[in-house]
Amino acid sequence: MNKYVPVIGLEIHVQLKTRSKVFCTCSTKFGAPPNTQTCPVCLGLPGVLPVLNRKAFRYAIKTALALNCQITNSVRFDRKNYYYPDLPKNYQISQYALPVGIRGYLEIENEGEIKRVRIRRVHLEEDAGKLIHSEDGRFSFVDYNRAGTPLLEIVTEPDINSPQEAYVFLQELRTTLLYLEVSDCNMEEGSLRCDANISLKRKGEEQLGTKTELKNMNTFKGVRQALEYEAHRQLMLLEDGKAVLPETRLWDPGKQATYSMRGKEEVEDYRYFPDPDLVDYEISEELIQELRREIPELPLYRKRRIKEQYELPDRDVEVLIRDKHLADYFEQAMKYYDRPKFLCNFLITDILGAVNELKSNIQDVKLHPNNCAKLLTMIDKGLISIKIAKQIIKDLIISDVDPETYINQKGLVQISETSQLEKIVEKVIGDNPSAVEDYRKGKEKVIGFLVGEVMKLTRGKANPGLVNEILRDKIKQEVQDEKIN
């Protein structure tokens, strides 16, 4: 690839998180029995008229604003005429001449460098249904439940220059959409899909090569792999003096290869014209400002601030900001606590670990951030051990209880009384003479085993730091006594 530079543009399709479809009142709930969420409008029956979903329209404008787009004051819907076997009207209501937003950008961070990827357009349209093919390939069935679901298309300029950069862009875009709460971005359910255009151009030259389109990829990893394969395939053709054909290709993850689907369509093939059943929609400055106020601090900027404000490592910050609710929880807890690294570790390792085991999510955690801070403060003060905190965290996140009350009721307060611990330590020393002898010979790690034995006898309630200190003092004293005798 020394002679060539990949030139990549992405077309991302995002299902918006509305309860009803974009031009009718049918439900958009995923997983319903086939063809049970349809009506005369989304089935394209004669004489019906579409009515625009207000929330979907607001979500489209909000997304365009977050992507730094210029908002089109007057928005028009067009008919995109193309044979869709899974759209009964045989045309798609989309936007062509007057989309919601144009000329925007999204900044990404890749290998420590900030890059601005330009957004050509953001427009609202309706999704198609779903074809289901029989295993023997003889029949195809159509489920129209998805037909008419509000779909936002985000088209970038060809500013991306590597498959990895495309992967990073998609990750950043997905996180941004989740922060905006306009889509669940569930790729397994088809809420987020991507087409990618790629060509190779000679280094130092302006003229772009012939592009191919990679269609309907539904994993970011798949996008990266398909682009890597296609870049190599095009390079081999060019090196052999052959032409790259303008075509649409599909990615086969099993074979790790792309294959030709059809010749590439051009805009003229779609025969756009204004939809006569929908009026033009004016977007007022008041609505723009209202929606702008709803936009939260976006991921890249939040990442920079959290890293600087709390002095956390990059890896921890990446995990926190990936989920807005997780980052919110962290920052709320930090209002009551002053050890960001300890809180971050406990949140990522223990609370998220318990959430995953319970097959839940951070939004369902009933342990208030204030109470999480209180739990960690009890550890800091030596009232409970970290081991006890780890053992009870599942109970705390599923029940709205004060951790101090819970710990007292369960009798889990840490044993920090020296005289009480000394008796237990003496028993452990007496029961493990070989381990004690190994420690005397310089095997420092054995002390961890002996501390563990004390913790077992106290059911995890002993203060491990104090136990460690008492153990060392007792063994040292025994050695001194032996020398005297």
Secondary structure, 3 states (H helix, E strand, C coil): CCCEEEEEEEEEEEECCCCECCCCCCECCCCCCCCCCCCCCCCCCCCCCCCCCHHHHHHHHHHHHHCCCEECCEECCEEEECCCCCCCCCEEEECCCCCCEEEEEEEEEECCEEEEEEEEEEEEEECCCEEEECCCCCCEEEECCCCCCEEEEEEECCCECCHHHHHHHHHHHHHHHHHHCCCCCCHHHCCEEEEEEEEEEECCCCCCCCCEEEEEECCHHHHHHHHHHHHHHHHHHHHCCCCCCCEEEEEECCCCEEEEEEECCCHHHHCCEECCCCCCEECCHHHHHHHHHHCCCCHHHHHHHHHHHHCCCHHHHHHHHHCHHHHHHHHHHCCCCCCHHHHHHHHHHHHHHHHHHCCCCHHHCCCCHHHHHHHHHHHHCCCCCHHHHHHHHHHHHHCCCCHHHHHHHCCCCCECCHHHHHHHHHHHHHHCHHHHHHHHCCCCCHHHHHHHHHHHHCCCCECHHHHHHHHHHHHHHHHHHHHHC
